[in-house]
Amino acid sequence: MSQATSNHTGYTACPHDCPSTCALEVDLVDERTIGRVRGSRDNSYTAGVICAKVARYAERVHHPDRLLKPLRRIGGRGDGDWQEIAWDDALDITAERLLTAEQRLGSETVWPYYYAGTMGLVQRDSINKLRHAKRYSGQFDSICTNAAWTGFFLGAGTVAGPDPREMAKSDCVVIWGTNAVSTQVNVMTHATRARKERGATIVVVDIYDNPTAKQADVKLILKPGTDGALACAVMHVLFRDGLADRDYLARYADDAAGLEEHLKSRGPDWAAAITGLSVEEIEAFAHLIGKSKRTYFRLGYGFSRQRNGVVNMHAASCIATVTGAWKYEGGGAFHSNNAIFGLDKSEIMGTALRDPGIRHLDQSQIGRVLTGDAGALQGGPDVTALFIQNTNPINVAPEQRKVRQGFARDDLFVAVHEQFMTETAMMADIVLPATMFLEHDDIYRGGGNQYIVLGPKLIEPPDGPRSNLEVVNELAKRLGVADRSVFEADAETLIDDLLQRSGHGDLAALSENRWIDCQPDFETSHFVHGFGWPDGKFRLRLRWQDAQAPNRPPESMGPQGPHDRLPAFPDHVELIETQDEEHPFRLATSPARTFLNSTFSETESSRKREGRPEVMIARTDAASLQIADGDLVTIGNERGSVRLHARLVDGLQSGVLVSEGLWPNRAFVDGEGINVLTGADSIAPFGGAAFHDNHVWLRT
């Protein structure tokens, strides 16, 4: 399937951002060199627009600091003393150490650990067939989607919705809890088209005046973790002022009368005290969406990364049901199209080999796992061997001090397959160089749109790096499981199998067409024949106990977090880390525009644009603490403290702090990053990490 050639355009997809997976056009200079990267103009969602970081991808592919040779640690862990070794030697050592760990404490002592360094379905997910064949510990994926998907699913009974391209046909687009300009740029393409062509109003609901809010016609800057209160007050006004679609509710909702009664005590006065918004702002917002029937609620991930995030997402999605916005083209609520693709990845993941009795470990709690927390270990043995692909937990995972403490153990073997010498790779025993997305075959699907996109190999990699699939298959040979058929197929065969199993044609057709538009018809996307529950009713009343949410943890792990405190109806529930006398501030660790988690922090242009690690402080708070712009300040809580520079801003509520971007830990004054301050306790009811939910103190 390789399309490697010279002096023409290659077609692929961005591997980094699961909502967008932008369709790309890449200038191919020669068989190893790329030039400019552009968004595909032929793809109706990407529509020729991509983010600045991916547009500069040549800087990353041809970066002088790319890992090119396998390395073995010869000095102290983390000291940076390495010896280049041959690939066969590196794989032999890795396999030998995994086998030794398994012989000592059993197969569950080995934990293959990965996440979203690539969103390619073959190169990302193939690690699981090695996990299943060897009966290594399972991974409960909790860092990203859990709370958001669960909250949406609890209402709609699925994770899908109106075609996201319909934003261009809306009269009001509400961008709630996502800084789309920085993280999902294509959302803005379609929203601004609606404003230009239809005079639509763009509303942004967020916790600070970020680049998306700056482009809004109406911006509601509220306190972190209070979105549920805003949603309740909006619905209170809709019922009170005759703006609720009672006919729609009678046909499509489960307990509208119960919701209306519940909301009688949750009006704008109540919500204003919780959110920090004014009564007038809440009333005006409610009337705007109540009178704009074609209102499209584009619900992001950010506001779900609170300990009450599931309730927040569910509450926001309920508004479209109260107004009946689902009925209209350009109306309804949308978070992700995860449910529409129906992709059967069983051959890629070796699902038939899975032993349901093997424990699962929470990826967000890697610090607790590696420091021997009995609860985090789920009753199994200590983890004494890690095989890590395309993720950087020492920088990305919560409770950073515990993560670093765990990685520093003398009895822990760590192999890392990576593109750059990340801070996690620095703590490894063996480092293996990985190919980039243009250097191997893969396939992608966009959660925030409706496309499956082919990502063929476009250029040859430098001498040295190998793909994830190659490394997994080579390890299988050395670990004694290569006789299993799942380790025989190459990427092209796996892609073809995936497509055929899933009813999406075959690789030959996709190679010709470049992508597949999977968007269901209007009646399906707008739930004209009912929502995803057996009775077809949107659930205004929460029944999380019987919800088979998309990433519900395995039964062995049980419900997560304080699930007994979840309310029956949309509400503001005080599960968040609230401010107190010792911690008078709330901190959110929001995405930066030119980083994607810890990716792109290695490129000079991204670092130059972002400047340095900073914390945004409201000018009123800074004045009371006598903090000047650029001052070095310390923020901390019971998990630790971090020093970074102050940036004084408007458009931020008093008592709220925001630090953008996952800077490398070494970029901070004391060598410790922002995730020192974030907790790994699970969001109720099905897990997730509350990255934007931290109470802290602030000192000069």
Secondary structure, DSSP 8 states (H G I E B T S, - for coil): -----SSEEEEEE-SS-TTT--EEEEEEEETTEEEEEEE-SSSTTTTT---HHHHTHHHHHT-TT---S-EEE-SSTTS--EEE--HHHHHHHHHHHHHHHHHHH-GGGEEEEE-TT---HHHHHTHHHHHHHHT--EEE--SSSHHHHHHHHHHHSSS--S-GGGGGG-SEEEEES--HHHH-HHHHHHHHHHHHHH--EEEEEESB--HHHHT-SEEEE--TT-HHHHHHHHHHHHHHTT-S-HHHHHHHBS-HHHHHHHHTT--HHHHHHHH---HHHHHHHHHHHHH-SSEEEEE-SGGGSSTTHHHHHHHHHHHHHHHTGGGSTT-EEES--GGGS----HHHHTGGG--TTS-EEEGGGHHHHHTT-TTTTTTS----EEEEES--HHHHSSSHHHHHHHHT-TT-EEEEEESS--TTGGG-SEEEEB--GGGS-EEEE-TTSSEEEEE---S---SS-B-HHHHHHHHHHHTT-TTSGGGT--HHHHHHHHHHHTTS--HHHHHHHSEEE----HHHHTTTT--SSTT--B-SS--GGG---TT---TTT-S-SSGGG--SSS-----S----SS--EEEE----SS-BTTBTTTSHHHHHHH-S-EEEEEHHHHHHHT--TT-EEEEEETTEEEEEEEEEESSB-TTEEE--S---GGGSTTS--GGGS----B-TTT--B-TT-EEEEEE-
